[in-house]
Amino acid sequence: MKDSILFLINSQPASPNAARAFESALTLRADGHPITLFLLQDAVLTGLKGEGSQAGMLMGHIQCKGISVYALGEDLAMRGFTQTNLRDGICIADYAQMVDLFETHTRVIGAL
């Protein structure tokens, strides 16, 4: 069985780092790895409906490929958004759930 991989992404949607992280996630998923993305800090903006950056557009492909996506609720709220602002299928999580994801994945990749 392939390693399960958790990506922690904190870059704003228009950053090259965010797009690179999403592309890497798609590549690893195509290779058969179970992938989970956890959006925190400015990366929660990538999960908003209508986000038009390259990373935002990749988000649609990510969700179609069976990749789980979580957004840190505290960071979302600090930016004035709620679950209704997120794309369908993105779950709001807290720090405890993030720690649980660390324990259930064999690898963690931090993408700044």
C-alpha positions as CSV (number, residue, x, y, z in Angstrom):
1,M,0.0,0.0,0.0
2,K,1.2,3.5,-0.8
3,D,1.9,6.1,1.9
4,S,-1.0,8.3,2.8
5,I,0.1,12.0,2.5
6,L,-1.2,15.0,4.3
7,F,-0.3,18.4,2.8
8,L,-0.4,21.4,5.1
9,I,-0.8,24.5,2.9
10,N,-0.7,28.1,4.2
11,S,0.1,30.1,1.1
12,Q,-2.3,32.6,-0.4
13,P,-4.1,31.4,-3.5
14,A,-2.1,33.4,-6.1
15,S,1.3,32.2,-4.8
16,P,3.4,29.8,-6.8
17,N,3.8,27.7,-3.7
18,A,0.1,27.0,-3.5
19,A,-0.2,26.0,-7.1
20,R,2.9,23.8,-6.8
21,A,1.5,22.1,-3.7
22,F,-1.8,21.4,-5.5
23,E,0.0,20.1,-8.6
24,S,2.1,17.8,-6.4
25,A,-1.0,16.5,-4.6
26,L,-2.6,15.7,-8.0
27,T,0.6,13.9,-9.2
28,L,0.9,11.8,-6.0
29,R,-2.8,11.0,-6.2
30,A,-2.4,9.8,-9.8
31,D,0.4,7.6,-8.5
32,G,-2.1,5.9,-6.1
33,H,-1.3,7.7,-2.8
34,P,-4.3,8.6,-0.6
35,I,-4.0,12.5,-0.3
36,T,-5.5,15.0,2.2
37,L,-5.1,18.7,2.0
38,F,-5.3,20.9,5.1
39,L,-5.7,24.7,4.3
40,L,-4.7,27.1,7.0
41,Q,-3.8,30.8,7.2
42,D,-4.2,32.5,3.8
43,A,-4.6,29.1,2.1
44,V,-8.2,28.9,3.3
45,L,-9.0,31.5,0.7
46,T,-8.2,28.9,-2.0
47,G,-11.3,27.0,-0.9
48,L,-13.7,29.8,-1.5
49,K,-16.3,29.5,-4.2
50,G,-15.2,31.5,-7.3
51,E,-11.5,31.7,-6.5
52,G,-10.0,32.3,-9.9
53,S,-6.2,31.9,-9.2
54,Q,-4.3,28.9,-10.6
55,A,-4.5,27.2,-7.3
56,G,-8.2,27.9,-7.1
57,M,-8.8,26.4,-10.5
58,L,-6.7,23.3,-9.5
59,M,-9.0,22.9,-6.5
60,G,-11.8,21.7,-8.8
61,H,-9.6,19.0,-10.2
62,I,-8.4,18.0,-6.7
63,Q,-11.9,17.4,-5.5
64,C,-12.8,15.3,-8.6
65,K,-9.8,13.1,-7.9
66,G,-11.0,11.9,-4.5
67,I,-8.6,14.2,-2.4
68,S,-10.0,15.2,0.9
69,V,-9.8,18.9,1.7
70,Y,-10.0,20.6,5.1
71,A,-9.9,24.3,6.0
72,L,-9.0,25.5,9.5
73,G,-12.2,27.1,10.8
74,E,-10.4,29.7,13.0
75,D,-8.5,31.0,10.0
76,L,-11.6,31.1,7.8
77,A,-13.6,33.0,10.5
78,M,-10.7,35.5,11.0
79,R,-11.1,36.4,7.4
80,G,-14.8,36.8,7.7
81,F,-15.9,33.6,5.9
82,T,-18.1,30.6,6.9
83,Q,-18.8,27.2,5.5
84,T,-21.3,28.7,3.1
85,N,-18.5,30.5,1.3
86,L,-16.5,27.3,0.7
87,R,-16.7,25.1,-2.3
88,D,-18.8,22.0,-1.8
89,G,-17.0,19.1,-0.2
90,I,-14.5,21.1,1.8
91,C,-14.8,20.4,5.5
92,I,-14.1,22.9,8.3
93,A,-11.8,21.5,10.9
94,D,-10.1,22.7,14.1
95,Y,-6.6,22.2,15.5
96,A,-7.6,18.9,17.3
97,Q,-8.8,17.5,13.9
98,M,-5.5,18.6,12.3
99,V,-3.5,16.7,14.9
100,D,-5.7,13.6,14.3
101,L,-4.8,13.9,10.6
102,F,-1.1,13.9,11.5
103,E,-1.6,10.6,13.3
104,T,-3.6,8.9,10.5
105,H,-1.2,9.8,7.6
106,T,2.2,8.2,7.1
107,R,3.7,11.3,5.6
108,V,3.2,15.1,6.1
109,I,4.3,17.7,3.6
110,G,4.3,21.4,4.6
111,A,3.9,23.7,1.7
112,L,4.5,27.3,2.6
